[in-house]
């Protein structure tokens, strides 16, 4: 296993394919440095014989950095949210205090 891929699972680091029928994991040793060059890739499951489809690759794009206006708006919304919780706590405490004054012990 490469040091660069230390945080990936073994299944991801060996380019494994999971059978949809029985759930066993087939390792595709194409990318492995221990494999012979151009090792043939199995097209069927070794356990149940079901056909293995090619795993589609997903392209993950980096999220663009938010603009200064968006970051300012997000900070403003967070401050208002915090402010609402403070007011809620104050009014709840005030209601308890008024209730305690009205009810005799």
ZAMARGU-4260 file (C-alpha; in steps of 0.2 Angstrom, whole numbers, plus 5000, padded with zeros to 4 digits):
<rodrens>
0) 5000/5000/5000 | 5007/5017/4996 | 5010/5030/5009 | 5000/5043/4999 | 4985/5032/5001
5) 4986/5028/5019 | 4969/5035/5023 | 4960/5025/5010 | 4952/5008/5014 | 4960/4992/5007
10) 4946/4990/4995 | 4949/5007/4987 | 4968/5006/4987 | 4967/4989/4977 | 4954/4995/4965
15) 4942/4982/4970 | 4925/4978/4963 | 4910/4972/4974 | 4899/4959/4966 | 4881/4965/4966
20) 4874/4947/4968 | 4883/4939/4982 | 4893/4954/4989 | 4910/4947/4989 | 4925/4959/4984
25) 4935/4955/4968 | 4952/4964/4968 | 4957/4970/4951 | 4976/4969/4951 | 4978/4980/4936
30) 4985/4994/4947 | 4995/4984/4959 | 5014/4985/4958 | 5015/4967/4962 | 5004/4961/4947
35) 5012/4955/4931 | 5010/4969/4918 | 4993/4968/4909 | 4986/4955/4920 | 4968/4951/4913
40) 4954/4958/4923 | 4940/4945/4928 | 4923/4949/4921 | 4913/4938/4932 | 4912/4934/4950
45) 4923/4920/4957 | 4910/4915/4969 | 4893/4915/4961 | 4898/4918/4942 | 4888/4934/4940
50) 4894/4947/4928 | 4904/4961/4935 | 4900/4978/4928 | 4913/4992/4927 | 4913/5004/4942
55) 4909/5021/4936 | 4921/5035/4941 | 4914/5050/4950 | 4923/5066/4946 | 4923/5077/4962
60) 4925/5095/4959 | 4932/5107/4972 | 4919/5119/4979 | 4923/5137/4974 | 4927/5149/4988
65) 4913/5159/4993 | 4913/5177/4988 | 4915/5191/5002 | 4897/5195/5001 | 4892/5177/5004
70) 4903/5175/5018 | 4897/5191/5026 | 4879/5185/5024 | 4883/5169/5032 | 4891/5177/5047
75) 4877/5189/5049 | 4864/5175/5049 | 4874/5165/5062 | 4874/5181/5073 | 4855/5183/5071
80) 4853/5164/5075 | 4863/5166/5091 | 4854/5182/5096 | 4837/5173/5094 | 4843/5159/5106
85) 4849/5172/5119 | 4832/5181/5118 | 4823/5164/5119 | 4833/5160/5135 | 4830/5177/5143
90) 4811/5176/5139 | 4810/5158/5146 | 4819/5164/5162 | 4808/5179/5163 | 4792/5168/5162
95) 4799/5156/5175 | 4802/5170/5187 | 4785/5178/5184 | 4777/5161/5187 | 4787/5158/5203
100) 4781/5176/5209 | 4763/5172/5206 | 4762/5154/5213 | 4764/5153/5232 | 4776/5140/5239
</rodrens>
